[in-house]
Amino acid sequence: MGYPILDLAESEAARGGVCALAVMAKAPRAGKVKTRLAPPLTLEQSAALNICFLKDTTENIAGVCAGGRAAGLISYTPVGDEALFDGILPESFALVGQRGDGFGERLLAAAEDILACGFGAVCLIDSDSPTVPAAAFEQAVAELARDGDRIVIGGSDDGGYYLIGLKRAHAEVFENITWSTGSVYAETMAAAAAAGIEVVELPLWYDVDDGATLAMLAGELLDGMPPSFATMAGYPAAHSREFLQELSADGGAF
């Protein structure tokens, strides 16, 4: 099935009370996604696991959206590969293409474009954290629904973040950030403080982008061992769990 693509020229007033939960995602093509997981996985397995991550994250978000205060989106790249998402996402999801060169530019552009469509707030969410607790997404939506301007941010244990939510497209928190390093979260917090923007911090979680964090995911989903820093139960991530179970049964190591 195909998914609707947001028309950036249309701003719908009915979206004003809705928070867009937008997953930042690459089209799931082998050799283009989750390449740092190969090894221990093959490139084909890495792409298959990426699809599981997308399914789990968007199903989690769809559950949060059932209350009517949020809507699920995929902010995707490259434009032209929309068909690669067919059958992966819940029926309620829509697509919006990414623009910009660097990662910070794409994040800012995604926030600008989604807010321009009339949404009252937007959360930009990574596609590498399939077990983020639903309660973290729910907290983000609730905090952004309150009066006044603020940013919500969910930090990752590697020094990045798995979610940033905004009511206005604050360029300050995306500019001059040393992306793909362990200082992203700290630099973003410092930028928000310098700009005088209120920040609400969400529970710490993790993203899966290498062998060590894949092992952490396997421990959580297969062995019932939550991360040491977890303060609440993670999302069950059934698709990722089934993939890891099958990999383990075939002799795969994490």
C-alpha positions as CSV (number, residue, x, y, z in Angstrom):
1,M,0.0,0.0,0.0
2,G,1.1,3.6,-0.6
3,Y,1.0,6.2,2.2
4,P,-0.1,9.8,1.7
5,I,2.6,12.5,1.3
6,L,2.1,15.7,3.2
7,D,1.4,18.7,1.0
8,L,3.7,21.4,2.4
9,A,1.6,24.0,0.7
10,E,-1.4,23.2,2.8
11,S,-1.7,24.2,6.4
12,E,-4.7,22.6,8.1
13,A,-6.2,24.3,11.1
14,A,-7.5,21.0,12.5
15,R,-3.9,20.0,13.2
16,G,-3.3,22.8,15.6
17,G,-3.9,20.7,18.7
18,V,-2.0,17.7,17.3
19,C,1.7,16.8,17.9
20,A,3.4,15.2,14.9
21,L,5.6,12.2,16.0
22,A,7.9,12.0,13.1
23,V,10.5,9.2,12.7
24,M,13.6,10.3,10.8
25,A,14.3,7.4,8.5
26,K,16.3,6.3,5.4
27,A,14.4,4.1,2.9
28,P,15.3,0.5,4.0
29,R,17.7,-0.6,1.3
30,A,20.5,-3.1,2.0
31,G,23.9,-1.3,2.1
32,K,22.3,2.0,2.9
33,V,20.9,1.5,6.4
34,K,22.4,0.2,9.7
35,T,25.7,-0.5,8.0
36,R,27.6,-0.2,11.3
37,L,25.9,-3.5,12.3
38,A,27.8,-5.3,9.6
39,P,29.5,-7.1,11.1
40,P,28.2,-8.9,13.2
41,L,25.3,-8.9,10.8
42,T,25.4,-9.0,7.0
43,L,24.2,-6.0,5.1
44,E,21.0,-7.8,4.2
45,Q,20.4,-8.7,7.8
46,S,21.1,-5.2,8.9
47,A,18.5,-3.9,6.4
48,A,16.0,-6.5,7.6
49,L,16.5,-5.5,11.2
50,N,16.1,-1.9,10.2
51,I,12.6,-2.8,8.9
52,C,11.8,-4.4,12.2
53,F,12.9,-1.2,14.0
54,L,10.6,0.8,11.8
55,K,7.7,-1.5,12.4
56,D,8.2,-1.5,16.1
57,T,8.7,2.2,16.5
58,T,5.8,3.2,14.3
59,E,3.5,0.7,16.0
60,N,4.5,2.1,19.3
61,I,3.8,5.6,18.1
62,A,0.5,4.5,16.6
63,G,-0.6,3.4,20.0
64,V,0.3,6.8,21.4
65,C,-1.6,8.5,18.6
66,A,-4.8,6.5,19.4
67,G,-5.7,9.2,21.9
68,G,-6.1,11.8,19.2
69,R,-3.5,14.3,20.4
70,A,-0.7,13.0,18.1
71,A,-0.2,11.8,14.5
72,G,2.5,9.5,13.1
73,L,4.8,10.6,10.3
74,I,7.9,9.3,8.5
75,S,10.4,12.0,7.5
76,Y,12.3,10.1,4.9
77,T,15.2,10.2,2.5
78,P,15.9,9.8,-0.4
79,V,12.8,11.3,-2.1
80,G,11.8,8.9,-4.8
81,D,12.1,5.8,-2.6
82,E,8.6,6.1,-1.0
83,A,7.6,2.6,-2.2
84,L,10.2,1.0,0.0
85,F,8.0,1.9,3.0
86,D,4.9,0.1,1.6
87,G,3.5,-2.4,4.0
88,I,5.9,-1.5,6.8
89,L,4.0,1.4,8.5
90,P,0.6,1.5,10.2
91,E,-2.2,2.7,7.9
92,S,-2.5,6.0,9.8
93,F,1.0,7.2,8.9
94,A,1.9,9.8,6.3
95,L,5.2,10.6,4.6
96,V,7.2,13.8,4.3
97,G,10.4,14.1,2.4
98,Q,13.6,15.3,4.0
99,R,15.6,18.2,2.6
100,G,18.9,19.7,3.4
101,D,22.5,18.5,3.3
102,G,23.9,18.0,6.8
103,F,22.0,16.2,9.6
104,G,21.3,19.4,11.5
105,E,19.9,21.0,8.3
106,R,17.6,18.0,7.7
107,L,16.4,18.1,11.3
108,L,15.6,21.8,11.2
109,A,14.0,21.5,7.8
110,A,11.8,18.6,8.9
111,A,10.6,20.7,11.9
112,E,10.0,23.7,9.7
113,D,8.1,21.7,7.1
114,I,5.9,19.7,9.5
115,L,5.0,22.8,11.6
116,A,4.2,24.7,8.4
117,C,1.6,22.0,7.7
118,G,-0.3,23.2,10.8
119,F,0.8,20.8,13.5
120,G,0.9,22.4,16.9
121,A,4.2,20.7,17.8
122,V,6.6,18.1,16.3
123,C,8.8,15.4,17.8
124,L,11.7,14.3,15.6
125,I,12.5,10.6,16.6
126,D,15.3,8.4,15.6
127,S,14.7,5.1,13.8
128,D,17.3,3.2,15.9
129,S,15.6,2.9,19.2
130,P,12.8,0.3,18.9
131,T,12.2,-0.2,22.7
132,V,11.7,3.4,23.8
133,P,8.9,3.3,26.4
134,A,5.6,4.5,25.1
135,A,5.4,6.6,28.3
136,A,8.3,8.7,27.0
137,F,6.4,9.5,23.8
138,E,3.3,10.2,25.8
139,Q,5.2,12.6,28.1
140,A,6.6,14.4,25.1
141,V,3.2,15.0,23.7
142,A,1.8,16.1,27.1
143,E,4.7,18.6,27.7
144,L,4.3,20.1,24.3
145,A,0.5,20.5,24.8
146,R,1.1,22.8,27.7
147,D,0.9,26.6,27.2
148,G,4.2,28.4,26.5
149,D,7.2,27.5,24.4
150,R,9.6,24.7,25.3
151,I,11.7,21.9,23.9
152,V,11.5,18.3,25.0
153,I,14.5,16.0,24.6
154,G,15.2,12.4,25.3
155,G,18.9,11.6,25.7
156,S,20.6,8.4,24.6
157,D,23.3,6.8,26.7
158,D,25.9,7.4,24.0
159,G,25.6,11.2,24.4
160,G,23.1,11.8,21.5
161,Y,19.3,11.9,21.7
162,Y,16.5,9.7,20.5
163,L,13.9,12.5,20.4
164,I,13.7,16.2,20.2
165,G,10.3,18.0,20.3
166,L,9.5,21.6,19.5
167,K,6.6,24.0,19.2
168,R,8.7,26.4,17.1
169,A,11.5,25.5,14.7
170,H,14.4,26.8,16.9
171,A,17.4,26.9,14.6
172,E,19.7,27.4,17.5
173,V,19.5,23.8,18.7
174,F,20.5,22.4,15.3
175,E,23.3,24.8,14.3
176,N,26.9,24.3,15.2
177,I,26.3,20.9,16.8
178,T,29.1,18.3,16.4
179,W,26.8,15.5,15.0
180,S,27.6,11.8,15.4
181,T,29.6,12.4,18.6
182,G,29.1,11.8,22.3
183,S,28.6,15.6,22.9
184,V,25.4,16.1,20.8
185,Y,23.1,16.1,23.8
186,A,25.3,18.4,25.9
187,E,25.8,20.8,23.0
188,T,22.0,20.9,22.3
189,M,21.2,21.5,26.0
190,A,23.8,24.3,26.0
191,A,22.4,25.9,22.9
192,A,18.9,25.8,24.3
193,A,20.1,27.4,27.6
194,A,22.0,30.1,25.7
195,A,18.8,30.9,23.7
196,G,16.7,31.0,26.9
197,I,14.5,28.1,25.8
198,E,12.9,26.0,28.5
199,V,13.9,22.3,28.2
200,V,12.1,19.2,29.5
201,E,14.2,16.1,29.7
202,L,12.7,12.7,29.0
203,P,13.9,9.3,30.4
204,L,17.4,8.2,29.2
205,W,17.3,5.4,26.6
206,Y,19.6,4.0,23.9
207,D,19.9,3.6,20.1
208,V,21.2,0.5,18.3
209,D,24.0,1.2,15.9
210,D,26.8,-1.2,16.5
211,G,27.6,-4.6,17.9
212,A,27.6,-3.6,21.5
213,T,24.2,-1.9,21.4
214,L,22.8,-4.8,19.4
215,A,23.9,-7.0,22.3
216,M,22.1,-4.7,24.7
217,L,19.0,-5.0,22.6
218,A,19.2,-8.8,22.6
219,G,19.7,-8.7,26.4
220,E,16.6,-6.6,26.8
221,L,14.3,-8.5,24.3
222,L,15.5,-12.0,24.6
223,D,16.8,-12.3,28.2
224,G,14.6,-9.8,30.0
225,M,17.6,-7.7,31.1
226,P,16.8,-4.0,30.8
227,P,19.6,-1.5,30.4
228,S,21.2,-0.5,33.7
229,F,20.0,3.1,33.4
230,A,16.4,2.2,32.6
231,T,13.8,3.7,35.0
232,M,10.8,2.1,33.3
233,A,10.0,-0.9,31.1
234,G,10.8,-0.7,27.5
235,Y,8.4,-1.2,24.6
236,P,8.2,-5.0,23.8
237,A,9.3,-4.5,20.1
238,A,7.8,-7.8,18.9
239,H,9.2,-7.6,15.3
240,S,12.8,-7.0,16.5
241,R,12.4,-9.7,19.2
242,E,11.3,-12.2,16.6
243,F,14.1,-11.3,14.2
244,L,16.7,-11.7,17.0
245,Q,15.1,-15.0,18.1
246,E,15.4,-16.4,14.6
247,L,19.0,-15.1,14.3
248,S,19.9,-16.8,17.5
249,A,18.3,-20.0,16.5
250,D,20.4,-20.0,13.4
251,G,23.6,-19.6,15.4
252,G,23.9,-15.8,15.2
253,A,25.9,-14.1,17.9
254,F,25.4,-10.7,19.4
